[in-house]
Amino acid sequence: MAEMRIVAKALDDFGDDWHWVILHGAEPRGERRYFTTLVDTLCGILLDEGGVTVTLVDTGAPDEPNCPRCLTGGTGGGLRAEVERVLEEAELVPVRVR
């Protein structure tokens, strides 16, 4: 399984910004289709997780993104890992409803 990086955007979610979108664990599933374990952006936007089939569509993307955070290296693996750890811990805390 390989990591695949493309320039893309979700039409309604990202406005005018093009991002480095990363398909983690990408396995080919036909022409322009990949099964991936996680889809996120270099700047830290989680698009999908838990295994999903992605179909790549030619949207006329440029060679490089114009998202400032993607261009400067994003949030960095350490920060992203820490955020994920905090979110996972928060999910384990019971919610009390009165």
N, C-alpha and C positions, 0 to 999 in steps of 0.2 A: 504494500500500500504506500502510495506516494503523496506528498503534499503538492498541490497545484495552486499557483497564484495567477489570478487574472485581473484585469481592470474591468470593473462593472459597477452598476448601481441598481438599486431597486427603485423603480420609477416613482412611486409615491412616497417612499420612505426617506430618501437621501437628498431630495431637492435636486440641485444642479451639480452636486459633487460626484466625481468619479472616485472610487476607492480601490485599493488593493484588496480583493476578496480572496480568501484562502479556503480551498477545499482540502480538508484534512483527511488523510487515508483514502484518497481518490482511487477508485477502481473503475475502469471502463465498463460500461454496460450498453454499448452500441455507439452509433455515430452521434457525437456531441452529448452523450449521456454518461453520467458518472454516479456511482454510489459513493457517498462520503459520510464519515462519522461526525463531522462538525463543519459548519460553514460560518466563518466570521470575517471581519475586516482587520487589517493591520492596525487600525486606530481603535479597535476594541468593540465594535458593534457585533453582537451575536445575532446571526441570521437564522440558524437552525442547528439543532443538535440531536443526537440519539439515532442517527442513521437516516439518511434521506437520499433519494435519487434526484440529481440535479440535471436539468437539460440546459445546455448553453445555447443562447440565441444571439445572433449577430446584431448588436444594437449600435454599431458604429463607434465603439469605444476607442478612445485615444490610446497611444502606446504607454502613456504614463498617467496616473491619477492626478486630479487637481485638489484633492483633500489635503489641507496643510498637515494634519497629523499623520496621514499615511506617507506623505513625502519626507517627513522628518523622523520616520522610524516607528511611529505609532506609540502605543502605551508601554511597550516593552513587556517581555515575557514575565519578569518578576512581579510587576504591578498587576498584570492580568491574573497571574496565579494567586496572588494575595486576595484580590477581589473575589475570585471564584471560591477560595477557601472560606472567606467571610460569609458569602452567600450560602454555601453548603452548611455551615454551622448554624446560620439563622434559620434554615429550613428545619433543623432538628429541634428548635425551641418550641415547646407546646404553646398554643394560642389559647388564652382563657377568655371566654365570652361570658359576660355577666348579664 
